[in-house]
Amino acid sequence: MGFLGPLFSLESMSSSLAPPEPLERLPGVQPLWIGPLRVEPPLLQAPMAGFTNYAYRQVVRQFGGVGLQATEMVHARGYLEHLSRRGEVPDRLWGVRHEPRPLAVQIWDNDPVAMAEVAAQLAHQFRVSVVDINFGCPVKKVTEKAHSGSWLLRWPDRVGRIVEAVVRACRPVPVTAKIRLGCTRDRITAPEVAQAVEQAGAAALTVHGRTAQDYFRGQADWEQIARLKQHLKKIPLIGNGDIRTPQDVVRAFRLYPVDGVMIARAALARPWLFRQAAAALRGEPVPLDPTPEEERRLLLHHFQLVLRRFGPHRGVILMRKFACCYAQGRPGARLFRTHVAGIQSSEEFYRVVEDYFPRTPRSD
């Protein structure tokens, strides 16, 4: 029995490989160094609110190929309030104390004092590998209501003060920052923000190639990401946005002066993408996607991990969106989503997956 448990095992997956592709090993792709932390391969799993919890990270880790994983983003003052009122940390830190390293925890807020206090606990009590600061979230409840995330890109000096406070609190644990190109397309502030982040002592910078105004529309601008390299003197540049295939990863390293690549939404539907990308970077044949039946069993394994933590009621609610990710891009996915949306119990979840999970491979 494989280490993914009774419902799924890597050993039981199709072992055949895709035909060797014309991808030479990229000699210029070196391990990524975030301060003293070596990240190899230089492939990072993006923090995504509502998705990158412990269960998801377990699934990704078991496939392999990811150099650094990250939690969901944690609100600093929300963390402190939760800890004060309930005497426990928020669910977004589920599993963090004991899971394998390296691991990054992403935090967000606009208060340097609260950010530093939470970051210090993460660095010195939880002993995480990296504390990442979110300056890229475009969601209105973070930007317009909380004046955090990408809202702060208007003021590089404020970004710098937050980074400086967190760096001071975390030493020697490295601190990184994730940004967008700016708040709007007519005001690109990433160069000034990048310099502020580096001067404040951060160990790496991740840039998503859209503005906050773009949200997730249009295409990520990797040319704009690449231009930021000239503004960084010492720290590595990590690119993010529209990385959907192993070939996209190889292309990013070939064409742009990035030191690492972060993969986000595409890996929700394909948690094995990191393993495929790592093989592509080595110039090896890329492992095939799992079969639809293997994906169905993987989904059920994922569901079991969530149930153990949250129980049937909340676990079912959390798994609705994850189930839709697994079916993405397949004939029958819409029908499956329709049935998943109304699931109320674990028994119903198992029945819907059995009856409606698409059996046809993805069209792409």
C-alpha positions in Angstrom: 0.0 0.0 0.0 1.4 3.4 -1.0 1.9 6.3 1.4 -1.3 8.1 0.2 -3.3 5.6 2.2 -6.0 3.0 1.4 -7.8 5.1 -1.3 -4.9 6.1 -3.4 -1.2 5.3 -3.8 1.4 6.6 -6.2 2.5 3.1 -6.7 -0.9 2.2 -8.1 -0.8 5.0 -10.6 0.0 4.6 -14.3 3.7 4.4 -14.5 4.0 5.1 -18.2 5.7 8.3 -19.2 5.0 10.8 -21.9 7.3 10.5 -24.9 10.6 12.4 -24.3 10.0 16.0 -25.3 12.6 18.3 -26.9 13.4 19.8 -23.6 17.1 20.0 -22.8 18.2 20.2 -19.3 18.5 23.8 -18.4 22.0 24.3 -17.1 21.2 27.8 -15.9 18.5 26.7 -13.5 20.2 26.6 -10.1 18.8 26.0 -6.7 17.0 29.0 -5.3 18.5 30.5 -2.1 16.1 32.4 0.2 18.6 33.7 2.7 20.2 30.5 4.2 17.4 28.3 2.9 18.1 26.2 -0.2 15.0 25.6 -2.4 15.5 22.8 -4.9 13.9 22.6 -7.4 13.3 26.3 -7.6 9.5 25.7 -7.8 7.2 27.2 -5.2 3.6 26.4 -4.4 1.7 29.7 -4.0 -0.3 30.5 -0.9 -4.0 30.6 -1.8 -6.8 31.5 0.7 -9.3 28.8 1.1 -7.2 26.2 -0.7 -3.6 25.6 0.4 -4.5 24.1 3.7 -2.7 21.1 5.3 -4.6 18.5 3.3 -3.8 20.1 0.0 -0.1 20.5 1.0 0.0 16.8 1.9 -1.3 15.8 -1.5 1.3 18.0 -3.3 4.1 16.9 -1.1 3.3 13.2 -1.7 3.6 13.8 -5.5 6.9 15.6 -5.0 8.7 18.1 -7.2 7.9 21.2 -5.1 10.8 23.1 -3.5 8.8 25.3 -1.1 5.2 25.1 0.0 3.1 27.8 1.6 0.0 28.0 3.8 -3.1 30.0 3.3 -2.5 33.7 4.1 -3.1 34.5 7.8 -4.4 37.9 9.0 -2.1 39.2 11.7 -4.6 40.9 13.9 -7.1 38.2 13.3 -4.6 35.7 14.5 -3.9 37.6 17.7 -7.6 38.1 18.4 -8.3 34.4 17.8 -5.4 33.4 20.1 -6.6 35.8 22.8 -10.2 34.8 22.8 -9.9 31.0 22.2 -6.4 30.2 23.4 -5.6 28.5 20.1 -4.3 29.5 16.7 -6.6 29.8 13.6 -7.4 26.8 11.4 -5.2 28.3 8.7 -2.2 27.1 10.7 -3.6 23.5 10.8 -0.6 21.1 10.6 2.1 23.8 10.5 3.8 22.8 13.8 4.6 19.3 12.7 4.6 18.9 9.0 7.9 18.5 7.0 10.0 21.5 6.1 10.7 23.7 4.2 7.4 25.5 4.7 6.4 29.2 4.4 3.6 30.9 6.2 2.1 34.0 4.5 0.8 36.8 6.7 -1.1 40.0 5.8 -2.2 43.3 7.5 -1.1 46.9 7.4 0.0 47.2 11.0 3.8 46.7 11.4 3.5 46.0 15.2 0.9 43.2 14.8 2.7 41.8 11.8 6.0 41.7 13.7 4.4 40.0 16.7 2.7 37.3 14.7 5.8 36.8 12.5 8.0 36.4 15.6 5.7 33.6 16.9 5.8 31.8 13.5 9.6 32.1 13.3 10.5 31.2 16.8 7.7 29.1 18.2 6.4 27.3 15.0 9.9 27.3 13.5 8.7 27.8 10.0 11.2 28.1 7.2 10.1 31.4 5.7 7.7 34.2 6.7 6.1 35.7 3.6 4.2 39.0 3.5 1.3 39.5 1.2 1.3 42.7 -0.7 -0.5 41.2 -3.7 -4.0 40.1 -2.8 -6.6 42.1 -4.9 -9.7 40.9 -3.1 -11.8 43.9 -1.9 -12.2 42.8 1.7 -8.4 42.8 2.0 -7.8 45.9 -0.1 -10.7 48.4 0.2 -12.0 47.2 3.6 -8.7 46.3 5.4 -6.3 48.6 3.4 -3.9 45.7 3.1 -2.6 43.4 0.4 -2.2 45.1 -3.0 -3.7 48.3 -1.6 -0.4 49.0 0.0 1.5 49.1 -3.3 0.6 52.8 -3.6 3.1 53.5 -0.8 6.4 51.8 -1.2 7.7 53.4 2.0 4.8 51.8 4.0 5.7 48.5 2.4 9.3 49.0 3.5 8.4 49.8 7.1 6.3 46.6 7.4 9.0 44.5 5.9 11.6 46.0 8.1 9.6 45.3 11.3 8.9 41.7 10.3 12.5 41.1 9.3 13.7 42.4 12.7 11.2 40.2 14.5 12.1 37.0 12.6 15.8 37.0 12.5 17.5 34.6 11.5 14.4 33.2 9.7 14.2 34.7 6.2 11.3 37.0 5.3 10.0 37.3 1.7 7.3 39.5 0.1 4.8 38.8 -2.7 3.6 41.7 -4.8 1.8 42.6 -8.0 2.9 45.1 -10.6 0.9 47.9 -9.0 -2.7 48.8 -8.1 -3.7 49.9 -11.7 -2.3 49.5 -15.2 -1.5 53.2 -15.4 0.4 53.2 -12.1 3.1 50.5 -12.1 4.8 50.8 -8.7 6.6 47.4 -8.6 10.1 48.9 -9.3 9.9 51.2 -6.3 8.2 48.5 -4.1 10.9 46.0 -5.1 13.7 48.3 -4.0 11.9 49.1 -0.7 11.4 45.4 0.0 15.1 44.7 -0.6 16.4 47.7 1.3 14.2 46.6 4.3 16.0 43.3 4.5 13.8 40.8 2.7 15.4 37.7 1.4 13.4 37.2 -1.8 10.6 38.9 -3.9 7.8 37.1 -5.7 6.0 39.1 -8.4 2.6 38.2 -9.9 2.5 39.7 -13.4 -0.8 41.5 -13.1 -2.0 44.6 -11.3 -4.7 44.6 -8.6 -7.0 46.2 -11.1 -6.6 43.1 -13.4 -7.5 40.7 -10.6 -7.1 37.4 -12.6 -8.2 38.7 -16.0 -6.0 38.9 -19.0 -2.5 37.5 -19.2 0.3 37.9 -16.7 3.0 40.2 -18.0 6.3 38.4 -17.7 8.1 41.1 -19.5 7.2 43.5 -16.6 8.3 40.8 -14.1 11.7 40.5 -15.9 12.3 44.3 -15.8 12.3 44.1 -12.0 15.6 42.1 -12.0 17.6 45.3 -12.7 16.1 46.9 -9.6 17.2 44.1 -7.3 20.9 44.0 -6.3 21.1 41.0 -4.0 17.9 39.1 -3.5 16.3 36.6 -5.9 13.3 37.3 -8.1 10.4 34.7 -8.3 7.9 34.9 -11.1 4.2 34.1 -10.8 1.2 34.1 -13.1 -0.3 31.9 -15.8 2.0 28.9 -15.2 -0.2 26.0 -16.2 2.1 23.3 -17.7 5.6 22.0 -17.3 6.4 23.7 -20.6 5.3 27.0 -19.1 7.9 26.5 -16.3 10.7 25.7 -18.7 9.8 28.7 -20.9 9.8 31.0 -17.9 13.3 30.0 -17.0 14.5 30.1 -20.6 13.1 33.5 -21.5 13.2 35.5 -18.3 15.8 36.3 -15.6 13.9 34.7 -12.7 15.5 32.7 -10.0 12.3 30.7 -9.2 8.8 30.1 -10.4 5.7 30.0 -8.3 2.7 27.9 -9.4 -0.7 28.8 -8.2 -4.2 28.0 -9.5 -3.2 25.4 -12.1 -1.8 23.2 -9.3 -5.2 23.1 -7.6 -6.5 21.1 -10.5 -3.2 19.2 -10.9 -1.3 18.8 -7.7 1.1 16.6 -9.6 2.1 19.5 -11.8 5.2 20.2 -9.6 6.5 16.7 -10.2 6.0 17.1 -13.9 7.7 20.5 -14.0 10.7 19.3 -12.0 11.1 16.5 -14.5 10.9 18.9 -17.4 13.6 21.2 -15.9 15.9 18.2 -15.7 15.2 17.4 -19.3 13.5 14.1 -18.4 10.3 12.6 -19.9 7.3 14.3 -18.2 5.1 11.9 -16.2 1.6 11.6 -17.5 -1.4 12.9 -15.6 -3.2 10.3 -13.5 -6.1 8.5 -15.1 -9.6 9.8 -14.3 -10.1 6.8 -12.0 -6.8 7.6 -10.2 -7.9 11.2 -9.8 -11.2 10.1 -8.4 -9.4 8.1 -5.8 -7.1 11.0 -5.1 -10.1 13.2 -4.5 -11.5 10.8 -2.0 -8.1 10.6 -0.2 -8.1 14.4 -0.1 -11.6 14.4 1.4 -10.6 11.9 4.1 -7.7 14.2 5.2 -10.2 17.1 5.5 -12.8 15.0 7.4 -10.2 14.0 10.0 -9.7 17.7 10.9 -13.0 19.4 10.4 -15.6 16.6 10.7 -18.4 15.8 8.2 -20.4 19.0 8.2 -17.6 21.6 7.7 -15.4 19.1 5.8 -18.1 18.7 3.1 -18.4 22.4 2.8 -14.7 22.9 2.4 -14.4 20.1 -0.2 -17.1 21.4 -2.6 -14.7 23.8 -4.3 -11.8 21.3 -4.2 -13.9 18.7 -5.9 -14.6 21.1 -8.7 -10.9 21.7 -9.2 -10.3 18.0 -9.7 -12.9 17.8 -12.4 -11.7 21.0 -14.2 -11.3 20.8 -18.0 -13.2 17.6 -18.5 -16.4 16.8 -20.4 -19.0 16.5 -17.7 -17.4 18.9 -15.3 -20.3 21.2 -15.3 -22.8 18.5 -14.4 -20.5 17.3 -11.6 -20.1 20.9 -10.2 -23.9 21.3 -10.2 -24.3 18.2 -8.0 -21.3 19.0 -5.8 -22.7 22.5 -5.0 -25.6 21.0 -3.1 -23.8 18.3 -1.1 -24.7 18.3 2.6 -23.2 15.1 4.0 -20.2 12.9 3.6 -22.4 10.0 2.3 -23.8 12.3 -0.3 -20.3 13.4 -1.3 -19.2 9.8 -1.9 -22.3 9.1 -3.9 -21.9 12.2 -6.1 -18.2 11.4 -6.7 -19.1 7.9 -7.7 -22.0 8.8 -10.0 -20.8 12.1 -11.6 -17.1 12.5 -11.4 -16.0 12.8 -15.0 -14.5 9.6 -16.5 -13.1 11.3 -19.6 -9.5 12.7 -19.7 -9.0 16.4 -19.9 -9.3 17.8 -23.4 -5.8 19.5 -23.1 
